[in-house]
Amino acid sequence: MARIAVIGAGMGAMAAAARLAVAGHRVAVYERTETYGGAVRRLERDGFAFDTGPGLLTLPAVYRDLFIKTGKEPLESLVELVQVDPSSRHVFTDGTEVSLPNASRAGVVAALDEALGAGAGARWGDFLIRAREAWDRTRRPLLEEPLWPNWQVLGREPYPAVPHKRLLRTRRACTLAEIGAWELRDPRLAALLYGHALAYGVDPGSAPASASVLPYMEHAFGTWYVRGGMRELTRAVYERCVRRKVEFHFGAEVTGVLEKDGRAAGLELSDGTLVEADTVVGTGPWRLRHLVPGRELHGPKDVPADAEDLQPGRVVVCLALRGAPEPGAAHRTVVYGPDPEGELDLFVHGETPEPTVRIDRPDDPALRPDADHESVVLTATVPCGSGHDWATPAVVETFADRMVAAAERAVPGLRERILWREVRTPVHTERETGATGGAVPPPSLAGGEGTLHPSNSTAVPGLFTAGGWSHPGGGLAHAGMSGALVAGLIVEGPEFRGSQ
């Protein structure tokens, strides 16, 4: 039985901890804050509750597998999963609206044809078929296996773009923008594509064509809500860890990784405590490098991803509303700004654009004081880190006003219903997760530079990384996958090639 120390209680770390404990190891988690879950947080006030992290779950099979493998219990016996329908409602700048059914290609095609005009649904449906091919080509090496030493194979663009004649040349789309312009050929369909990228913290202006797998995942596997809020999923994972005798130490900030004979040998905490361990599981390599000074955790060929301070973050506005929601209100509505492809670039150039806003309105009695009130969450993807002032109240409130104004295009009379609001920015994310500037990790994507995350193993023997800043990247499902990969590498060794 090995002693394993885990840094942080995010979803990837806890997924790894539960699996390692079941494998017979003694596992202890050291979390610098006072709670678990990483970015999957909840705000509670005056009988209202809000998910301030992810509002929906894709690929629930990842967590079904976790609970079966760590206790032979179905996920649904511990939380109530609800497949939301419609999957999402979309409000475009020209006033067009469309509600898309959950996990139904025929239904989506019909809805788009009716809302956007004949042929729109067929173009989107054909795009999804190509996106499925990109998914099939990359699913296993990108999501279910450790990052290969020759990771450059994932640099090949897997999206089977349609040949496009331009200026007497035949070209194929290599970016989301080119897919939107050349294949979808409708600014509203292009906005639909870009909105999926923004929801995952991916800049649609620079995303490779392989980001087409993001809308495909939601189409193929559906979008799911956990009754009581997404925080209930983190609670279930935490309780599974505790039942498997994982030790949790909250308020325990790790300041260093101990080494002995060139191998990870434990942790040093901020109060001077030394923790001995045979193996250490950390978070992303950019935070680990501060804990292992003078050591290269990954060689330059093993770190194709950008540093976390170059990634976008999120502004979240929690709205406590008087009045019940209108009958049939969609769980998620996306209200598009005038330039969803380039709105992050406008920020970078000193402008504050009208943002694309996601509105989550879960019909869940657990999130409101009574039936005469409603809990609503608005989310926008924004740049963060140096050069973006999310610590100044006037800047934050002005941007939140823009988000509320955008949301009112989909929810008329919204402002008059607001009892109070709380705004959370990348500053809160940095405080809760430690991510530089409050960045949110995007999922790994094949094709192009800067779209993969570093491998789960490091150049330091006995030191591994789990969570959104490691392979295969960010998002609830991807974090759970990272935990499975780390556990496999520790239990089976470097010959581990992923779950079968």
C-alpha positions in Angstrom: 0.0 0.0 0.0 1.6 3.3 -1.1 1.1 6.7 0.5 -0.2 9.1 -2.0 -0.5 12.9 -1.4 -2.9 14.8 -3.6 -2.7 18.6 -4.0 -6.1 20.2 -4.2 -9.7 18.9 -4.0 -10.8 19.8 -7.5 -12.9 17.3 -9.5 -9.9 15.7 -11.3 -8.0 15.4 -8.1 -10.9 13.8 -6.2 -11.6 11.4 -9.1 -8.0 10.2 -9.0 -8.1 10.0 -5.2 -11.2 7.8 -5.1 -9.8 5.4 -7.8 -6.4 5.2 -6.0 -8.1 4.5 -2.7 -10.1 1.6 -4.2 -6.8 0.2 -5.6 -5.6 -0.2 -2.0 -3.5 3.0 -1.5 -3.5 5.3 1.4 -4.6 8.7 -0.1 -4.6 12.1 1.6 -5.8 15.3 -0.1 -4.5 18.7 0.9 -6.7 21.7 -0.1 -5.7 25.3 0.6 -9.3 26.5 0.8 -12.0 25.3 3.2 -14.0 23.3 0.7 -13.8 20.8 -2.2 -14.9 21.1 -5.8 -12.4 23.5 -7.3 -14.3 25.8 -9.7 -17.6 24.0 -9.1 -18.9 26.3 -6.5 -22.3 27.4 -5.1 -23.4 30.8 -3.8 -26.2 30.8 -1.3 -28.1 33.8 0.1 -31.6 34.6 1.4 -32.9 31.2 0.3 -31.5 31.5 -3.2 -28.7 29.2 -4.5 -26.6 29.6 -7.7 -24.1 27.4 -9.5 -21.2 29.7 -10.1 -19.2 27.2 -12.1 -20.5 24.7 -14.8 -24.3 24.8 -15.1 -24.7 21.6 -17.2 -22.9 18.3 -17.7 -22.0 16.6 -20.9 -20.6 13.0 -21.1 -22.2 11.8 -17.8 -20.7 8.4 -18.7 -17.4 9.6 -17.2 -18.9 9.9 -13.7 -21.1 6.8 -14.1 -17.8 5.0 -14.7 -16.2 6.6 -11.6 -19.0 5.5 -9.3 -19.2 2.0 -10.7 -15.5 1.5 -10.5 -15.2 2.9 -6.9 -18.3 1.3 -5.4 -20.4 -0.5 -7.9 -23.2 2.1 -7.5 -24.8 3.8 -10.4 -24.4 7.6 -10.4 -28.2 8.0 -10.6 -28.5 6.3 -7.1 -26.6 9.2 -5.6 -27.7 12.3 -7.6 -30.8 12.9 -9.8 -29.7 13.5 -13.4 -32.1 15.4 -15.7 -31.7 15.6 -19.4 -32.7 19.1 -20.2 -35.1 19.7 -23.1 -34.8 21.8 -25.1 -31.1 21.5 -24.9 -30.7 25.2 -25.5 -32.5 28.3 -26.8 -30.6 30.7 -29.0 -31.4 34.4 -29.6 -29.5 36.0 -32.4 -28.7 39.7 -33.0 -31.3 40.0 -35.8 -34.1 38.9 -33.4 -34.3 35.3 -34.7 -34.8 32.7 -32.1 -34.5 28.9 -32.1 -34.9 26.2 -29.5 -32.9 23.0 -30.2 -34.1 19.6 -28.9 -31.7 17.5 -26.8 -29.8 14.8 -28.7 -31.9 14.7 -31.8 -30.3 15.4 -35.1 -33.6 15.3 -37.0 -35.2 17.5 -34.4 -32.3 20.0 -34.6 -32.4 20.1 -38.4 -36.2 20.7 -38.4 -35.9 23.5 -35.8 -33.2 25.3 -37.7 -35.0 25.0 -41.0 -38.1 26.5 -39.5 -36.3 29.3 -37.7 -33.5 30.2 -40.1 -34.9 29.2 -43.4 -34.8 26.1 -45.6 -31.4 24.6 -45.9 -30.0 25.9 -42.7 -30.8 22.7 -40.8 -29.2 20.6 -43.5 -26.0 22.6 -43.4 -25.8 22.2 -39.6 -26.7 18.6 -39.8 -24.0 17.9 -42.4 -21.5 19.8 -40.2 -22.4 17.6 -37.3 -21.6 14.5 -39.4 -18.2 15.9 -40.2 -17.7 16.8 -36.5 -18.6 13.2 -35.6 -15.8 12.0 -37.9 -13.3 14.4 -36.1 -14.6 13.0 -32.8 -14.2 9.4 -33.9 -10.6 10.1 -35.1 -9.5 11.7 -31.8 -11.7 10.4 -29.0 -9.4 7.7 -27.8 -5.9 9.2 -28.2 -7.2 12.6 -27.0 -9.5 11.7 -24.1 -9.1 8.1 -23.0 -5.3 7.5 -23.2 -2.3 9.2 -21.6 -0.8 11.8 -23.9 1.6 10.0 -26.2 5.3 10.9 -26.2 4.9 11.6 -29.9 1.9 13.9 -29.2 2.6 15.7 -32.5 0.3 13.1 -34.1 -2.6 15.1 -32.5 -1.3 18.2 -34.2 -2.9 16.9 -37.5 -6.3 18.5 -38.1 -8.9 15.7 -37.8 -11.8 17.7 -39.1 -12.7 16.5 -42.7 -13.4 20.0 -44.1 -15.3 20.4 -47.4 -13.1 21.7 -50.3 -13.7 25.4 -50.8 -12.7 27.3 -53.9 -11.4 30.7 -53.1 -9.4 33.0 -55.4 -8.8 30.2 -57.9 -7.5 28.0 -55.1 -9.1 25.0 -53.4 -8.8 25.3 -49.6 -10.2 23.5 -46.6 -11.3 25.0 -43.3 -8.6 24.8 -40.6 -10.3 27.1 -38.1 -13.8 27.5 -36.6 -14.1 30.9 -38.4 -13.5 29.2 -41.8 -16.0 26.5 -41.0 -18.5 29.3 -40.2 -17.8 31.3 -43.4 -17.3 28.5 -45.9 -19.4 25.6 -44.7 -22.3 27.0 -42.6 -22.6 30.2 -44.7 -25.1 31.9 -42.4 -24.0 34.3 -39.6 -26.5 32.8 -37.2 -25.2 29.2 -37.8 -21.7 30.6 -37.4 -22.7 32.3 -34.1 -24.2 29.0 -32.9 -20.8 27.3 -33.6 -18.8 30.1 -31.9 -21.1 30.1 -28.9 -20.3 26.4 -28.2 -16.6 27.4 -28.2 -17.1 30.3 -25.8 -19.0 28.1 -23.4 -15.9 25.9 -23.0 -13.5 28.9 -22.6 -12.2 28.5 -26.2 -11.6 31.6 -28.2 -13.5 31.0 -31.5 -11.3 33.5 -33.3 -8.3 31.3 -32.9 -9.8 27.8 -32.4 -8.8 25.0 -34.7 -11.5 23.3 -36.8 -11.3 20.3 -34.4 -13.2 22.4 -31.9 -16.2 21.2 -33.9 -16.3 18.3 -31.5 -17.6 20.6 -28.8 -21.1 21.0 -30.3 -21.0 17.4 -31.4 -20.5 16.2 -27.8 -23.6 18.0 -26.7 -25.6 16.8 -29.7 -24.5 13.2 -29.4 -24.5 12.7 -25.6 -27.0 15.3 -24.5 -26.8 18.0 -21.9 -27.7 17.1 -18.3 -28.5 18.9 -15.1 -28.0 17.6 -11.6 -31.1 18.3 -9.5 -30.2 20.5 -6.6 -27.4 22.2 -8.6 -24.2 21.0 -10.1 -22.6 21.3 -6.7 -24.4 18.1 -5.8 -22.2 16.2 -8.2 -19.1 17.5 -6.3 -20.7 16.5 -3.0 -21.3 13.0 -4.3 -17.7 12.6 -5.5 -16.4 14.0 -2.2 -18.5 11.6 -0.2 -17.4 8.7 -2.3 -13.8 9.6 -1.5 -14.6 9.8 2.2 -16.3 6.4 2.1 -13.2 5.0 0.5 -11.2 6.4 3.4 -9.5 9.3 1.6 -8.3 11.8 4.1 -9.1 15.4 3.5 -7.1 18.3 5.0 -8.7 21.7 4.3 -7.0 25.0 4.9 -3.7 23.2 4.1 -1.7 25.2 1.6 1.1 23.3 -0.2 4.3 25.3 -0.6 6.6 22.7 -1.9 7.0 19.2 -3.2 9.7 17.2 -1.4 12.2 15.1 -3.3 14.4 12.3 -2.3 16.9 10.7 -4.6 15.4 12.6 -7.5 11.9 11.3 -6.8 8.8 13.0 -5.4 8.7 12.1 -1.7 6.0 14.2 -0.1 4.8 17.8 0.5 5.7 20.8 2.6 2.8 22.9 3.9 2.7 26.6 4.6 2.8 26.0 8.4 6.1 24.1 8.0 4.5 20.6 8.3 6.3 18.0 6.2 4.2 15.2 4.7 5.9 12.0 3.5 4.5 10.2 0.5 5.5 7.7 -2.1 3.7 9.5 -4.9 2.4 13.0 -5.3 -0.6 14.1 -7.5 -0.6 17.8 -8.3 -2.6 20.2 -10.4 -1.4 21.9 -13.6 2.3 22.2 -14.3 2.4 26.0 -14.1 1.4 25.8 -10.4 3.6 22.8 -9.8 6.7 24.5 -11.2 6.5 26.9 -8.2 6.5 23.9 -5.9 9.4 22.2 -7.5 11.8 25.1 -8.2 14.7 24.4 -10.6 13.0 21.4 -12.1 11.6 21.1 -15.6 8.4 19.0 -15.2 7.9 18.6 -18.9 10.2 18.9 -21.8 9.4 21.6 -24.4 8.1 19.0 -26.7 5.8 17.7 -24.0 4.1 21.1 -23.3 2.2 22.1 -26.4 -0.4 24.1 -24.4 -0.2 27.9 -23.7 0.4 29.0 -20.2 -2.8 29.3 -18.1 -2.5 33.1 -17.9 -3.2 33.3 -21.7 -6.6 31.5 -21.4 -10.0 33.2 -20.9 -12.0 33.4 -17.7 -15.6 34.0 -16.8 -17.8 36.7 -15.4 -20.8 35.3 -13.6 -23.9 37.4 -12.5 -26.2 35.7 -10.0 -29.7 37.2 -10.1 -32.3 36.8 -7.3 -35.6 37.5 -9.0 -39.1 38.1 -7.8 -41.8 36.3 -9.7 -42.0 32.8 -11.0 -40.5 31.9 -14.4 -42.8 31.9 -17.3 -44.1 28.4 -18.2 -41.8 26.5 -20.5 -38.8 28.7 -19.9 -35.7 27.0 -21.4 -33.0 25.9 -18.9 -30.3 27.4 -21.0 -30.5 30.4 -23.4 -27.6 31.8 -25.3 -27.9 35.5 -26.3 -25.4 36.4 -29.0 -23.4 39.6 -29.2 -22.8 41.2 -32.6 -19.4 39.6 -33.0 -19.1 36.3 -31.1 -16.1 35.3 -33.2 -14.1 38.4 -32.3 -15.4 39.6 -29.0 -12.4 38.4 -27.0 -10.1 40.2 -29.4 -12.0 43.4 -28.9 -11.2 43.2 -25.2 -7.6 42.7 -26.0 -7.6 45.9 -28.0 -9.1 47.9 -25.2 -12.8 47.8 -26.2 -15.6 46.4 -24.2 -17.9 44.5 -26.6 -21.5 43.6 -26.2 -20.9 40.1 -24.8 -22.4 36.7 -25.7 -24.3 35.7 -22.6 -25.4 32.3 -21.4 -28.6 32.3 -19.2 -29.2 29.4 -16.9 -32.7 29.2 -15.5 -33.0 25.8 -13.8 -36.5 24.9 -12.7 -35.3 23.6 -9.4 -37.1 24.3 -6.1 -33.8 23.7 -4.2 -32.4 26.9 -5.7 -35.1 29.4 -4.7 -36.9 30.3 -1.5 -40.4 29.6 -2.9 -42.4 29.3 -6.1 -42.8 33.0 -6.4 -39.1 33.6 -7.0 -36.4 32.5 -9.4 -32.7 31.9 -9.3 -30.9 32.9 -12.6 -27.2 32.8 -13.6 -25.7 34.8 -16.4 -22.2 33.8 -17.7 -19.9 35.5 -20.2 -16.4 34.4 -21.3 -13.8 37.1 -21.0 -10.1 37.6 -21.1 -8.3 37.6 -17.8 -4.8 38.0 -16.4 -2.6 41.0 -16.8 -4.1 43.9 -18.7 -7.7 43.1 -17.7 -9.1 44.9 -14.6 -11.6 42.6 -13.0 -10.7 44.0 -9.5 -12.2 47.5 -9.9 -15.9 47.6 -8.8 -16.9 50.2 -11.4 -15.5 48.1 -14.3 -17.2 45.0 -13.0 -20.6 46.6 -12.4 -20.6 48.2 -15.8 -19.9 44.9 -17.5 -22.5 43.2 -15.4 -25.0 45.8 -16.6 -24.1 45.0 -20.2 -24.7 41.3 -19.4 -28.1 42.0 -17.9 -29.1 44.2 -20.8 -28.2 41.4 -23.2 -30.1 38.8 -21.2 -33.2 41.0 -21.2 -33.4 40.4 -25.0 -34.4 36.9 -24.1 -36.1 37.5 -20.8 -38.2 40.7 -21.2 -38.7 42.7 -18.0 -35.7 41.0 -16.3 -34.3 44.2 -14.7 -37.6 45.0 -13.0 -37.6 41.6 -11.4 -34.2 41.8 -9.8 -34.2 41.8 -6.0 -30.4 41.7 -5.8 -27.4 40.5 -7.7 -23.9 39.3 -7.0 -21.1 39.4 -9.6 -18.2 37.0 -9.7 -15.2 37.6 -11.8 -11.9 36.0 -12.7 -10.6 37.5 -9.4 -12.9 35.1 -7.5 -11.8 32.2 -9.7 -8.2 32.9 -8.9 -8.9 33.0 -5.2 -10.8 29.7 -5.3 -8.7 27.7 -7.7 -5.3 29.3 -7.8 -5.4 29.6 -11.6 -3.3 32.6 -12.7 -5.6 35.6 -13.3 -8.7 33.4 -12.8 -8.3 31.6 -16.1 -10.6 28.6 -16.9 -9.0 25.7 -18.6 -10.4 24.8 -22.0 -10.6 21.1 -23.1 -7.7 19.7 -25.2 -8.3 19.8 -28.9 -6.4 18.1 -31.7 -5.0 20.2 -34.5 -3.0 23.4 -34.4 -0.5 24.7 -31.8 -1.5 25.5 -28.2 -4.6 23.3 -28.0 -3.3 20.4 -25.9 -2.5 20.2 -22.2 0.7 18.7 -20.7 0.8 15.0 -19.9 -0.4 13.6 -16.6 3.1 12.2 -15.9 6.1 14.5 -15.3 9.8 14.4 -15.6 10.0 14.0 -11.8 9.4 10.3 -11.0 6.5 9.8 -8.7 4.9 13.2 -9.5 1.7 13.3 -11.6 -0.8 16.0 -12.5 -4.6 15.8 -12.7 -7.4 18.3 -13.3 -8.3 20.8 -16.0 -4.8 22.2 -16.6 -3.5 18.7 -17.4 -4.3 16.2 -20.2 -7.1 16.1 -21.4 -8.0 19.6 -20.3 -10.9 21.5 -18.8 -14.6 20.8 -18.2 -16.3 18.5 -15.8 -16.1 15.4 -18.0 -12.5 16.1 -19.0 -11.5 16.5 -15.3 -13.0 13.2 -14.5 -11.1 11.6 -17.4 -7.8 13.1 -16.1 -8.4 11.4 -12.7 -8.9 8.1 -14.4 -5.7 8.5 -16.4 -3.6 9.4 -13.4 -4.9 6.5 -11.4 -4.1 4.2 -14.3 -0.6 5.5 -14.6 0.1 5.1 -10.9 -1.5 1.7 -10.5 -0.3 0.1 -13.8 2.8 2.1 -14.5 3.9 3.8 -17.7 2.7 0.9 -19.8 -0.9 2.0 -19.0 -2.7 2.8 -22.3 -6.1 3.9 -21.0 -9.4 2.1 -20.2 -10.6 -0.5 -22.7 
